[in-house]
Amino acid sequence: MHSCVRVPIYFGVLAVSRMMRSLGFQYQTSPVATLPVLGQSSGLAVYSKLPILRETHAVFSQRRAVTRKGWLEVELDLSAAPAPVDAAGAPRSDEVAGDRLVILATHMEHSHHPSWRAVRERQWKQLVARATQLVADETNGLTWQASGDAGPMVAVLGDFNVCSRDLGQLVDGGAEHRALADAMQSAGLAHELLCPAAVGTEPQEMTARPTLRLPSVEGAVSSSPDHFFVTSPLWQRLVRAAVVDTRGRGGLCVSDHFGLFAEFRI
């Protein structure tokens, strides 16, 4: 049973890895680090064109017994990025970023039953605690170095299963999302990309489009369980952000979620 379960998963992962490498994403995290003997892995991976200096796979202390949900923490080497240039191709001295970017990608409990919602709350509080440590520069001997933007560049993103928009209002009046956003702000990640509250702010590409793919029928309830939080130094380098549709050949849906896209000047 063990090998039968792993073989098809492993070959699917290898296919994705090869495809991403062909697109230039040479640096990749381990796709099987959280794969249990039986059950569900975290399902998290990072594919990068910049070197990955460090990767950590963390599992939530409270979760369903058959899952290994948690977060994936990666540190990217921004010094390996091409030097920014102006329209004429000359180096831009005003575009000097920090030397690295830390990303925390997550996938949390999905149920909205009160008992499982309590588990999810403990999950995002555990993640917030880690983000707080990173932003405060208190762990792993990190020293944030930024000639242009002082401070850490940290992004926390993923499928939180904390609903905003219409479904969030129906479930709890938006209370869970507000609590999450407030906690992230206290941790130093004061900016949430692509949330409804950001409509009308700069840049204009920030829209309130739902992130959950639902049937296009009249009266369908919109929902955004996916969120993208960043620190101020990263926010200041935001070029554009959007919720994007990702489809395979023939228009087949890749996921029941839309993709979150963000472009930054590094």
C-alpha positions as CSV (number, residue, x, y, z in Angstrom):
1,M,0.0,0.0,0.0
2,H,2.8,2.4,0.9
3,S,4.6,2.1,-2.4
4,C,1.3,2.1,-4.4
5,V,0.3,5.4,-2.8
6,R,3.6,7.0,-3.3
7,V,4.4,6.0,-6.9
8,P,1.7,8.0,-8.8
9,I,2.2,11.0,-6.5
10,Y,5.9,10.9,-7.0
11,F,5.7,10.8,-10.8
12,G,3.2,13.6,-10.8
13,V,5.6,15.7,-8.7
14,L,8.5,14.9,-11.1
15,A,6.5,16.0,-14.1
16,V,5.7,19.3,-12.5
17,S,9.4,19.7,-11.5
18,R,10.6,19.1,-15.0
19,M,8.1,21.5,-16.4
20,M,9.1,24.3,-14.0
21,R,12.8,23.7,-14.8
22,S,12.0,24.1,-18.5
23,L,10.5,27.5,-17.7
24,G,13.7,28.6,-15.9
25,F,12.7,27.8,-12.3
26,Q,15.9,25.9,-11.5
27,Y,15.8,26.2,-7.7
28,Q,13.1,24.0,-6.1
29,T,12.1,22.9,-2.6
30,S,11.7,19.2,-1.7
31,P,8.2,18.0,-2.8
32,V,8.2,15.0,-0.5
33,A,9.6,16.4,2.7
34,T,6.2,16.3,4.4
35,L,4.9,13.2,2.7
36,P,3.7,10.7,5.4
37,V,3.6,7.0,5.2
38,L,-0.2,7.2,4.7
39,G,-2.1,10.5,4.3
40,Q,-1.8,13.9,2.9
41,S,1.4,16.0,2.7
42,S,1.4,19.8,3.1
43,G,1.1,20.1,-0.7
44,L,3.5,23.0,-0.6
45,A,6.4,23.8,-3.0
46,V,8.4,26.8,-4.1
47,Y,9.9,27.0,-7.6
48,S,12.4,29.9,-8.0
49,K,14.7,31.5,-10.6
50,L,16.8,32.8,-7.7
51,P,18.9,30.6,-5.4
52,I,17.1,29.2,-2.3
53,L,19.4,29.8,0.6
54,R,17.3,27.9,3.1
55,E,14.1,25.9,3.2
56,T,12.2,24.7,6.3
57,H,9.1,22.5,6.3
58,A,7.0,23.1,9.4
59,V,4.0,21.0,10.5
60,F,1.2,22.6,12.6
61,S,1.1,21.2,16.1
62,Q,-2.7,20.8,15.7
63,R,-4.1,19.3,12.6
64,R,-6.1,16.3,11.2
65,A,-4.3,13.0,11.9
66,V,-4.1,12.1,8.2
67,T,-2.5,15.4,7.1
68,R,0.8,17.1,7.4
69,K,-0.5,20.6,6.8
70,G,1.8,23.4,7.9
71,W,4.0,26.0,6.2
72,L,7.0,26.1,3.9
73,E,9.6,28.7,4.7
74,V,12.2,29.7,2.1
75,E,14.9,32.3,2.0
76,L,15.7,33.6,-1.5
77,D,19.1,35.2,-2.5
78,L,18.1,38.5,-4.1
79,S,21.7,39.4,-4.7
80,A,21.6,36.9,-7.6
81,A,18.9,38.9,-9.4
82,P,19.9,40.9,-12.5
83,A,20.7,44.6,-11.6
84,P,17.7,46.9,-12.3
85,V,18.1,49.2,-15.3
86,D,16.2,52.1,-16.7
87,A,14.5,52.4,-20.1
88,A,17.8,53.1,-21.7
89,G,19.4,50.0,-20.1
90,A,21.5,52.0,-17.6
91,P,21.8,50.7,-14.0
92,R,19.4,52.4,-11.6
93,S,21.0,53.4,-8.4
94,D,17.7,54.2,-6.8
95,E,16.6,50.6,-7.0
96,V,18.8,48.8,-4.5
97,A,16.8,46.2,-2.6
98,G,17.7,44.0,0.4
99,D,19.8,41.0,0.0
100,R,17.1,38.4,0.5
101,L,13.4,37.7,0.6
102,V,11.7,35.3,3.0
103,I,8.5,33.6,1.9
104,L,6.1,31.6,4.2
105,A,3.6,29.5,2.1
106,T,0.8,27.8,4.0
107,H,-2.2,25.5,3.7
108,M,-4.6,25.4,6.6
109,E,-7.6,23.5,7.9
110,H,-10.6,23.8,5.6
111,S,-13.7,23.1,7.8
112,H,-15.9,25.9,9.2
113,H,-17.3,23.7,11.9
114,P,-16.6,25.5,15.3
115,S,-14.3,22.8,16.6
116,W,-12.2,22.8,13.4
117,R,-12.3,26.6,13.1
118,A,-10.7,26.6,16.5
119,V,-8.0,24.3,15.1
120,R,-7.5,26.7,12.2
121,E,-7.2,29.7,14.5
122,R,-4.4,27.9,16.4
123,Q,-2.7,27.1,13.1
124,W,-2.6,30.7,11.9
125,K,-1.6,31.9,15.3
126,Q,1.3,29.5,15.1
127,L,2.2,30.9,11.7
128,V,1.9,34.5,12.9
129,A,4.3,33.7,15.8
130,R,6.9,32.5,13.3
131,A,6.4,35.6,11.1
132,T,6.7,37.8,14.1
133,Q,10.1,36.2,14.9
134,L,11.3,36.7,11.3
135,V,10.2,40.4,11.1
136,A,11.7,41.1,14.5
137,D,15.0,39.5,13.4
138,E,15.2,37.4,16.4
139,T,16.0,33.9,15.0
140,N,18.6,32.1,13.0
141,G,21.1,34.9,13.3
142,L,19.4,36.8,10.5
143,T,20.7,40.4,9.8
144,W,18.5,42.3,7.5
145,Q,20.6,44.4,5.1
146,A,18.9,46.8,2.8
147,S,20.6,49.8,1.3
148,G,17.4,51.2,-0.2
149,D,14.5,50.0,1.9
150,A,15.4,49.4,5.6
151,G,13.7,46.4,7.1
152,P,12.8,42.8,6.4
153,M,11.2,41.7,3.2
154,V,8.8,39.0,4.2
155,A,5.7,37.5,2.5
156,V,3.2,35.2,4.1
157,L,0.7,33.7,1.6
158,G,-1.4,30.7,0.7
159,D,-4.7,28.9,1.2
160,F,-5.6,30.0,4.8
161,N,-9.2,28.8,4.3
162,V,-10.2,32.0,6.2
163,C,-12.9,33.4,4.0
164,S,-13.3,37.0,3.1
165,R,-15.9,38.5,0.8
166,D,-19.6,37.2,0.8
167,L,-18.9,33.8,2.3
168,G,-16.9,35.3,5.1
169,Q,-19.8,37.6,5.9
170,L,-22.3,34.8,5.9
171,V,-20.2,32.5,8.1
172,D,-19.2,35.0,10.8
173,G,-19.6,38.5,9.6
174,G,-16.0,38.6,8.5
175,A,-14.7,38.2,12.1
176,E,-12.1,35.4,11.3
177,H,-10.6,37.4,8.5
178,R,-10.4,40.6,10.5
179,A,-8.7,38.7,13.4
180,L,-6.2,37.2,11.0
181,A,-5.4,40.5,9.3
182,D,-5.0,42.2,12.7
183,A,-2.6,39.5,13.9
184,M,-0.6,39.8,10.7
185,Q,-0.5,43.6,11.1
186,S,0.8,43.2,14.7
187,A,3.5,40.8,13.3
188,G,4.7,43.5,10.9
189,L,2.9,42.3,7.8
190,A,0.5,45.3,7.6
191,H,-0.4,45.0,3.9
192,E,-2.7,42.4,2.4
193,L,-2.7,42.2,-1.4
194,L,-5.8,41.6,-3.3
195,C,-8.3,42.0,-0.4
196,P,-11.6,43.8,-1.0
197,A,-10.5,46.6,1.4
198,A,-7.7,47.4,-1.0
199,V,-10.0,48.4,-3.9
200,G,-9.4,52.0,-5.0
201,T,-5.8,52.0,-3.6
202,E,-2.6,52.1,-5.5
203,P,-1.7,50.3,-7.6
204,Q,-4.9,50.1,-9.5
205,E,-4.4,46.4,-10.4
206,M,-5.3,45.5,-6.9
207,T,-8.8,44.1,-7.3
208,A,-11.4,42.3,-5.2
209,R,-11.9,39.4,-7.5
210,P,-12.7,36.2,-5.6
211,T,-9.9,33.6,-5.3
212,L,-12.2,30.5,-5.1
213,R,-13.5,29.2,-8.4
214,L,-17.2,28.7,-8.2
215,P,-19.9,28.0,-10.8
216,S,-20.9,31.0,-12.8
217,V,-24.6,31.0,-11.8
218,E,-26.8,33.8,-10.5
219,G,-26.7,34.1,-6.8
220,A,-23.4,32.3,-6.3
221,V,-21.6,33.4,-3.2
222,S,-18.1,34.8,-3.7
223,S,-15.3,33.7,-1.5
224,S,-11.5,34.4,-1.1
225,P,-9.9,31.9,1.2
226,D,-6.4,32.7,-0.1
227,H,-4.4,35.6,1.3
228,F,-1.2,37.4,0.6
229,F,0.4,39.5,3.4
230,V,3.7,41.5,3.0
231,T,5.9,43.8,5.1
232,S,6.1,47.5,4.3
233,P,9.5,47.3,2.5
234,L,8.1,44.7,0.2
235,W,4.9,46.6,-0.3
236,Q,6.9,49.7,-1.4
237,R,8.3,47.6,-4.2
238,L,5.0,46.2,-5.4
239,V,4.5,46.8,-9.2
240,R,1.2,45.0,-9.6
241,A,-1.0,42.3,-8.2
242,A,-3.9,40.4,-9.6
243,V,-6.0,37.3,-9.2
244,V,-5.4,35.2,-12.3
245,D,-7.1,32.3,-14.0
246,T,-4.9,29.3,-14.6
247,R,-6.0,26.7,-17.1
248,G,-4.3,23.9,-18.8
249,R,-4.6,22.7,-22.3
250,G,-8.1,22.7,-23.7
251,G,-9.2,25.1,-21.0
252,L,-9.2,22.6,-18.2
253,C,-9.0,24.1,-14.7
254,V,-5.7,23.5,-12.9
255,S,-7.3,24.1,-9.5
256,D,-10.5,25.0,-7.8
257,H,-8.7,28.2,-6.8
258,F,-7.5,31.0,-8.9
259,G,-3.9,32.1,-8.7
260,L,-2.5,35.0,-6.8
261,F,0.0,37.0,-8.9
262,A,2.3,39.7,-7.6
263,E,5.3,41.5,-9.2
264,F,7.9,43.3,-7.2
265,R,11.0,45.4,-8.0
266,I,14.0,43.6,-6.6
